[in-house]
Amino acid sequence: MTADPRQLLRQQLRQRRRDIPAAERIAAAETLAAHLLSLPFAGVSGHVAGYWAMDGEIALHRWQMQLPPQQTYCLPVLHGKLLRFAPWRPGQPLVSNRYGIPEPDVDPAQALRPEEMALVVAPLVGFDDGGRRLGMGGGWYDRSFAFRQRQAAPPWLVGVGFSAQQVPSLPVEDWDVAVDAICTEQATLYPEPLNA
């Protein structure tokens, strides 16, 4: 049994992300929000999802506070082996899931299916020059949005992270679901087609 060559890279990039000083993190969240709000599909109507930042992930609070009125902010909720999404506003109840990540206190079976989302912003551990995203390795986003391999947006999928998480190239697996954009505090990257 061979080890996933991406595991060591994940460890290195997670540490790189955690090493970013607090003042830089706060400033990065501000500029990330501006990049997200400038995406060509940023004004789509409906449910949009972010995430609860953990383990040094770039925060989304500035983006959430600036969403247009036609959008409802949601957080992911674990449901079996897939993600569901539930509307959430600051102050509403949260519970910790099996990974210790806060999620809305709702019945996951009643939460929105991935297909019902208009836009989903996903954290990343790393990304490459071609706009490919490296996640934590659990496959949650890839399984939940596997249907995007066969159909165009919506939902629009955006990976976000710090520019320090960029690497020259990442290996691509058959199950990897491509994102429509990657935003950092410094830039927005639009992926190259995988079959280019």
Backbone as numpy.savetxt, mean C-alpha at the origin, in Angstrom:
# Nx Ny Nz CAx CAy CAz Cx Cy Cz
14.76 -27.51 -0.12 13.92 -26.32 -0.12 14.80 -25.08 -0.12
14.66 -24.24 -1.11 15.49 -23.05 -1.21 14.77 -21.86 -0.57
15.55 -21.00 0.02 14.99 -19.81 0.67 14.60 -18.77 -0.39
13.60 -17.99 -0.07 13.17 -16.91 -0.95 14.29 -15.86 -0.99
14.88 -15.61 -2.16 15.99 -14.65 -2.23 15.56 -13.24 -1.82
14.25 -13.01 -1.77 13.78 -11.68 -1.40 13.74 -11.47 0.11
13.86 -12.56 0.91 13.76 -12.41 2.36 14.88 -11.55 2.95
16.12 -11.80 2.54 17.23 -11.00 3.04 17.07 -9.54 2.62
16.66 -9.34 1.39 16.42 -7.97 0.90 15.34 -7.29 1.73
14.27 -8.03 2.07 13.22 -7.47 2.92 13.78 -7.02 4.26
14.61 -7.85 4.87 15.20 -7.51 6.18 16.02 -6.22 6.08
16.85 -6.14 5.04 17.72 -4.97 4.86 16.90 -3.71 4.63
15.88 -3.81 3.79 15.08 -2.63 3.45 14.18 -2.20 4.61
13.69 -3.16 5.40 12.90 -2.79 6.58 13.77 -2.04 7.58
15.01 -2.48 7.73 15.91 -1.77 8.64 16.23 -0.38 8.11
16.44 -0.27 6.82 16.70 1.03 6.20 15.54 1.99 6.46
14.32 1.46 6.36 13.11 2.25 6.59 13.01 2.68 8.06
13.29 1.76 8.97 13.23 2.08 10.41 14.28 3.10 10.83
15.40 3.16 10.10 16.50 4.06 10.45 16.25 5.52 10.07
15.18 5.80 9.36 14.89 7.18 8.95 14.48 7.99 10.18
15.13 9.12 10.45 14.82 9.92 11.64 13.38 10.46 11.64
12.83 10.66 12.83 11.44 11.09 13.01 11.11 12.35 12.22
11.97 13.36 12.26 11.69 14.61 11.56 11.57 14.38 10.05
12.40 13.50 9.52 12.33 13.17 8.09 11.04 12.43 7.76
10.59 11.56 8.68 9.34 10.82 8.48 8.15 11.76 8.38
8.09 12.74 9.28 6.98 13.69 9.31 6.96 14.50 8.02
8.12 15.00 7.62 8.21 15.77 6.37 7.84 14.90 5.17
8.26 13.64 5.20 7.97 12.72 4.09 6.47 12.48 3.96
5.78 12.35 5.08 4.32 12.13 5.04 3.62 13.32 4.39
4.12 14.52 4.65 3.55 15.74 4.05 3.70 15.71 2.52
4.90 15.47 2.05 5.13 15.51 0.61 4.53 14.29 -0.10
4.48 13.14 0.60 3.82 11.98 0.02 2.35 12.29 -0.27
1.68 12.95 0.66 0.27 13.31 0.47 0.09 14.12 -0.81
0.98 15.08 -1.04 0.89 15.91 -2.25 1.05 15.05 -3.51
1.97 14.09 -3.48 2.16 13.22 -4.64 0.94 12.35 -4.88
0.35 11.80 -3.80 -0.84 10.96 -3.95 -2.02 11.77 -4.51
-2.17 12.99 -4.03 -3.28 13.83 -4.48 -3.09 14.35 -5.91
-1.87 14.21 -6.44 -1.58 14.66 -7.80 -1.66 13.54 -8.84
-1.93 12.31 -8.41 -2.03 11.21 -9.36 -3.17 11.48 -10.34
-3.06 11.06 -11.59 -4.11 11.34 -12.57 -5.46 10.74 -12.19
-5.47 9.69 -11.39 -6.72 9.04 -10.97 -7.05 9.35 -9.51
-6.40 10.35 -8.91 -6.57 10.67 -7.49 -7.99 11.09 -7.13
-8.72 11.66 -8.07 -10.05 12.17 -7.77 -11.17 11.17 -7.96
-10.85 9.90 -8.19 -11.87 8.88 -8.40 -12.86 8.87 -7.23
-14.12 8.60 -7.51 -15.14 8.56 -6.46 -15.26 7.17 -5.88
-15.58 7.10 -4.58 -15.84 5.81 -3.94 -14.97 5.58 -2.73
-14.78 4.30 -2.43 -14.00 3.89 -1.26 -12.52 3.82 -1.62
-11.69 4.46 -0.82 -10.24 4.42 -1.00 -9.62 3.86 0.27
-8.58 3.08 0.12 -7.96 2.45 1.27 -6.53 2.90 1.47
-6.19 3.04 2.72 -4.82 3.25 3.13 -4.42 2.08 4.01
-3.62 2.35 5.03 -3.18 1.31 5.95 -2.76 1.99 7.24
-2.62 1.22 8.29 -2.12 1.72 9.57 -0.61 1.53 9.55
0.14 2.62 9.54 1.61 2.54 9.42 2.23 1.84 10.64
3.06 0.85 10.37 3.76 0.07 11.39 5.20 -0.16 10.92
6.08 -0.47 11.85 7.43 -0.93 11.50 8.17 0.05 10.60
7.97 1.34 10.84 8.68 2.35 10.06 8.06 2.70 8.73
6.86 2.17 8.43 6.20 2.49 7.16 5.86 3.98 7.11
5.86 4.53 5.91 5.51 5.94 5.73 4.04 6.14 6.08
3.76 7.20 6.82 2.41 7.45 7.33 1.52 8.09 6.27
0.21 7.83 6.39 -0.76 8.34 5.42 -1.73 9.36 6.01
-1.51 9.81 7.25 -2.48 10.70 7.90 -2.71 12.00 7.13
-1.68 12.58 6.55 -1.85 13.84 5.80 -2.71 13.61 4.56
-2.48 12.51 3.87 -3.29 12.17 2.70 -4.74 11.95 3.11
-4.95 11.17 4.17 -6.30 10.88 4.64 -7.07 12.17 4.95
-6.41 13.12 5.61 -7.08 14.36 6.01 -7.41 15.26 4.81
-6.76 15.05 3.67 -6.97 15.91 2.51 -7.79 15.24 1.40
-8.36 14.08 1.66 -9.14 13.40 0.63 -10.35 14.24 0.22
-10.71 14.22 -1.05 -11.90 14.96 -1.50 -13.17 14.33 -0.93
-14.26 15.12 -0.87 -15.49 14.63 -0.24 -16.13 13.42 -0.91
-15.83 13.16 -2.18 -16.44 12.01 -2.86 -15.74 10.69 -2.53
-14.76 10.74 -1.61 -14.03 9.53 -1.24 -14.25 9.19 0.23
-14.37 7.89 0.51 -14.50 7.39 1.88 -13.26 6.59 2.21
-12.55 7.01 3.27 -11.31 6.35 3.66 -11.60 5.03 4.37
-10.85 4.00 4.02 -10.99 2.68 4.61 -9.64 2.14 5.06
-9.68 1.20 5.98 -8.50 0.45 6.40 -8.71 -1.03 6.08
-7.62 -1.77 5.85 -7.75 -3.21 5.57 -8.21 -3.98 6.81
-8.93 -5.05 6.55 -9.40 -5.98 7.58 -9.09 -7.39 7.06
-8.43 -8.21 7.88 -8.13 -9.58 7.46 -9.42 -10.41 7.44
-9.59 -11.16 6.35 -10.77 -12.03 6.21 -10.31 -13.31 5.54
-10.11 -14.37 6.30 -9.55 -15.60 5.75 -8.14 -15.32 5.24
-7.91 -15.57 3.95 -6.60 -15.31 3.36 -6.60 -14.07 2.49
-7.68 -13.30 2.55 -7.82 -12.09 1.73 -8.03 -10.86 2.61
-7.83 -9.71 2.00 -8.13 -8.45 2.66 -9.54 -8.03 2.31
-10.21 -7.44 3.26 -11.45 -6.72 3.05 -11.16 -5.30 3.53
-12.09 -4.38 3.34 -11.83 -2.99 3.70 -13.06 -2.40 4.39
-12.81 -1.62 5.44 -13.90 -1.02 6.21 -13.65 0.47 6.38
-14.70 1.29 6.18 -14.57 2.72 6.42 -14.10 2.99 7.85
-13.25 3.99 7.99 -12.72 4.34 9.31 -12.34 5.81 9.35
-12.66 6.45 10.47 -12.24 7.83 10.74 -11.56 7.86 12.10
-10.61 8.79 12.31 -9.95 8.88 13.61 -10.99 8.96 14.73
-10.74 8.19 15.79 -11.63 8.15 16.93 -12.57 6.96 16.92
-12.76 6.34 15.76 -13.62 5.15 15.70 -12.86 3.94 16.25
-13.59 2.94 16.79 -12.94 1.79 17.43 -12.07 0.97 16.50
-10.98 0.49 17.07 -10.05 -0.39 16.37 -9.80 -1.62 17.23
-9.45 -2.72 16.60 -9.00 -3.92 17.30 -7.69 -4.36 16.63
-6.88 -5.12 17.36 -5.63 -5.63 16.77 -5.90 -6.96 16.09
-5.40 -7.11 14.85 -5.54 -8.39 14.17 -4.44 -9.34 14.64
-4.36 -10.52 14.05 -3.40 -11.53 14.52 -1.94 -11.12 14.37
-1.68 -10.07 13.59 -0.31 -9.56 13.44 -0.06 -8.35 14.35
-1.06 -7.97 15.14 -0.93 -6.81 16.01 -1.20 -5.49 15.31
-1.75 -5.55 14.11 -2.03 -4.33 13.34 -3.46 -3.89 13.63
-3.67 -2.61 13.99 -5.03 -2.13 14.23 -5.87 -2.15 12.96
-7.12 -2.60 13.12 -8.07 -2.57 12.02 -9.44 -2.21 12.58
-10.35 -1.69 11.75 -11.67 -1.31 12.24 -12.38 -2.48 12.93
-13.12 -2.17 13.98 -13.83 -3.18 14.76 -15.17 -3.49 14.08
-15.10 -4.31 13.02 -16.28 -4.68 12.24 -16.23 -6.18 11.98
-17.34 -6.73 11.54 -17.38 -8.12 11.10 -16.71 -8.17 9.72
-15.56 -8.86 9.59 -14.85 -8.87 8.30 -15.73 -9.33 7.13
-16.67 -10.23 7.40 -17.54 -10.71 6.32 -18.43 -9.60 5.77
-18.66 -8.54 6.57 -19.50 -7.43 6.14 -18.69 -6.30 5.50
-17.37 -6.40 5.55 -16.51 -5.35 5.00 -16.50 -5.42 3.47
-16.01 -4.37 2.86 -15.98 -4.27 1.39 -14.96 -5.24 0.79
-15.36 -5.86 -0.32 -14.46 -6.74 -1.05 -13.46 -5.90 -1.84
-12.29 -6.45 -2.17 -11.30 -5.70 -2.94 -11.86 -5.12 -4.24
-12.76 -5.86 -4.90 -13.34 -5.42 -6.16 -14.21 -4.18 -6.00
-14.65 -3.89 -4.79 -15.52 -2.74 -4.53 -14.74 -1.44 -4.28
-13.43 -1.53 -4.21 -12.61 -0.36 -3.92 -12.36 0.45 -5.20
-12.18 1.76 -5.03 -11.85 2.63 -6.15 -10.34 2.83 -6.26
-9.68 2.91 -5.10 -8.24 3.19 -5.04 -7.69 2.55 -3.77
-6.55 1.88 -3.88 -5.92 1.25 -2.72 -4.46 1.65 -2.67
-4.07 2.23 -1.55 -2.67 2.61 -1.31 -2.08 1.56 -0.38
-1.04 0.88 -0.86 -0.43 -0.23 -0.12 0.99 0.10 0.29
1.38 -0.30 1.50 2.77 -0.09 1.91 3.68 -1.02 1.13
4.93 -0.67 1.07 5.89 -1.55 0.43 7.15 -1.62 1.28
7.88 -2.70 1.10 9.17 -2.86 1.75 10.26 -2.32 0.83
10.06 -2.54 -0.47 11.01 -2.04 -1.45 10.34 -1.90 -2.80
11.01 -1.20 -3.70 10.53 -1.06 -5.07 11.74 -0.84 -5.95
11.55 -1.10 -7.25 12.69 -0.96 -8.15 12.46 0.10 -9.21
13.49 0.30 -10.03 13.46 1.33 -11.07 12.34 1.11 -12.09
11.87 -0.13 -12.22 10.79 -0.44 -13.15 9.41 -0.28 -12.54
9.36 0.13 -11.27 8.08 0.34 -10.61 7.46 -0.92 -10.05
8.27 -1.93 -9.78 7.76 -3.15 -9.17 7.84 -3.02 -7.64
6.82 -3.55 -6.94 6.69 -3.43 -5.49 7.09 -4.74 -4.80
7.84 -4.61 -3.71 8.17 -5.75 -2.86 7.44 -5.54 -1.54
6.54 -6.47 -1.22 5.78 -6.38 0.03 6.46 -7.15 1.14
5.70 -7.37 2.22 6.24 -8.05 3.39 6.45 -9.54 3.17
5.85 -10.11 2.14 6.06 -11.52 1.85 4.87 -12.40 2.20
3.83 -11.83 2.80 2.65 -12.62 3.15 1.69 -12.80 2.00
1.82 -12.01 0.95 0.98 -12.15 -0.23 -0.43 -11.60 -0.10
-0.71 -10.84 0.95 -2.07 -10.35 1.18 -2.60 -9.51 0.02
-1.82 -8.54 -0.42 -2.27 -7.67 -1.52 -2.31 -8.44 -2.84
-1.32 -9.29 -3.08 -1.29 -10.06 -4.33 -2.49 -11.00 -4.42
-2.82 -11.69 -3.34 -3.99 -12.60 -3.37 -5.28 -11.80 -3.51
-5.39 -10.73 -2.74 -6.64 -9.95 -2.73 -6.92 -9.27 -4.06
-5.86 -8.86 -4.76 -6.05 -8.13 -6.02 -5.58 -8.93 -7.23
-5.55 -10.25 -7.10 -5.12 -11.10 -8.22 -5.97 -10.85 -9.47
-7.24 -10.46 -9.29 -8.10 -10.19 -10.44 -7.57 -9.04 -11.30
-6.72 -8.18 -10.75 -6.14 -7.07 -11.52 -5.12 -7.57 -12.56
-4.72 -8.82 -12.48 -3.85 -9.38 -13.53 -4.64 -9.61 -14.81
-5.97 -9.68 -14.69 -6.84 -9.96 -15.85 -7.67 -8.76 -16.28
-7.70 -7.72 -15.48 -8.54 -6.57 -15.82 -7.88 -5.27 -15.40
-8.28 -4.22 -16.07 -7.73 -2.89 -15.79 -8.39 -2.30 -14.54
-7.84 -1.20 -14.07 -8.41 -0.49 -12.93 -9.80 0.02 -13.29
-10.66 0.25 -12.29 -10.38 0.25 -10.87 -10.46 -1.15 -10.27
-9.97 -1.34 -9.08 -9.36 -0.30 -8.26 -7.96 0.05 -8.75
-7.62 1.31 -8.58 -6.26 1.75 -8.84 -5.40 1.31 -7.67
-4.21 0.79 -7.96 -3.30 0.29 -6.93 -2.04 1.15 -6.91
-1.70 1.65 -5.73 -0.53 2.52 -5.57 0.31 1.99 -4.42
1.58 1.76 -4.69 2.53 1.40 -3.63 3.18 2.66 -3.11
3.39 2.73 -1.79 4.05 3.91 -1.22 5.16 3.50 -0.27
6.19 4.33 -0.23 7.31 4.10 0.66 8.24 5.30 0.62
9.35 5.18 1.29 10.38 6.22 1.28 11.30 5.98 0.08
11.87 7.04 -0.45 12.79 6.90 -1.58 13.98 6.01 -1.22
14.33 5.94 0.07 15.44 5.10 0.52 15.17 3.61 0.31
13.93 3.25 0.01 13.58 1.85 -0.18 13.71 1.39 -1.63
14.19 2.27 -2.50 14.34 1.92 -3.91 15.62 1.13 -4.14
15.52 0.09 -4.96 16.66 -0.72 -5.37 16.66 -0.77 -6.90
17.79 -1.11 -7.53 17.83 -1.10 -8.99 16.86 -2.08 -9.65
16.73 -3.30 -9.09 15.91 -4.32 -9.73 15.40 -5.32 -8.71
14.16 -5.79 -8.93 13.56 -6.82 -8.09 13.17 -8.00 -8.96
13.30 -9.22 -8.41 12.79 -10.37 -9.16 11.27 -10.33 -9.19
10.67 -10.77 -10.27 9.22 -10.77 -10.43 8.72 -12.21 -10.38
7.68 -12.43 -9.60 7.04 -13.75 -9.53 5.73 -13.71 -10.30
5.25 -14.88 -10.72 4.01 -14.97 -11.49 2.81 -14.38 -10.75
2.81 -14.50 -9.44 1.66 -14.06 -8.65 1.71 -12.57 -8.28
2.81 -11.90 -8.58 2.92 -10.47 -8.24 1.91 -9.66 -9.03
1.16 -8.83 -8.33 0.19 -7.95 -8.97 0.85 -6.58 -9.12
0.90 -6.09 -10.35 1.55 -4.80 -10.62 0.72 -3.66 -10.05
1.41 -2.62 -9.61 0.74 -1.40 -9.16 0.67 -0.42 -10.33
-0.25 0.54 -10.21 -0.40 1.55 -11.26 0.57 2.71 -11.07
1.06 2.88 -9.85 2.03 3.93 -9.54 2.71 3.60 -8.23
3.89 4.17 -8.04 4.58 4.13 -6.75 4.89 5.57 -6.39
4.50 5.96 -5.18 4.76 7.32 -4.71 5.69 7.27 -3.50
6.65 8.18 -3.50 7.52 8.38 -2.34 7.45 9.86 -1.99
8.25 10.24 -1.00 8.31 11.66 -0.64 9.02 12.49 -1.71
9.72 11.82 -2.64 10.47 12.54 -3.64 9.87 12.51 -5.04
9.11 11.46 -5.36 8.67 11.32 -6.76 7.51 10.35 -6.89
6.95 10.34 -8.09 5.96 9.34 -8.47 6.54 8.56 -9.65
6.46 7.26 -9.56 7.00 6.37 -10.58 5.84 5.59 -11.20
5.78 5.55 -12.52 4.76 4.76 -13.20 5.45 3.52 -13.78
5.01 2.34 -13.38 5.70 1.10 -13.78 5.73 0.88 -15.28
6.77 0.18 -15.69 6.86 -0.29 -17.07 6.01 -1.54 -17.17
5.36 -1.77 -18.30 4.61 -3.04 -18.45 5.55 -4.23 -18.28
5.08 -5.30 -17.63 5.92 -6.46 -17.37 6.35 -7.16 -18.67
5.56 -7.02 -19.73 5.88 -7.69 -21.00 6.47 -6.73 -22.02
7.05 -5.64 -21.56 7.58 -4.63 -22.50 8.83 -5.14 -23.20
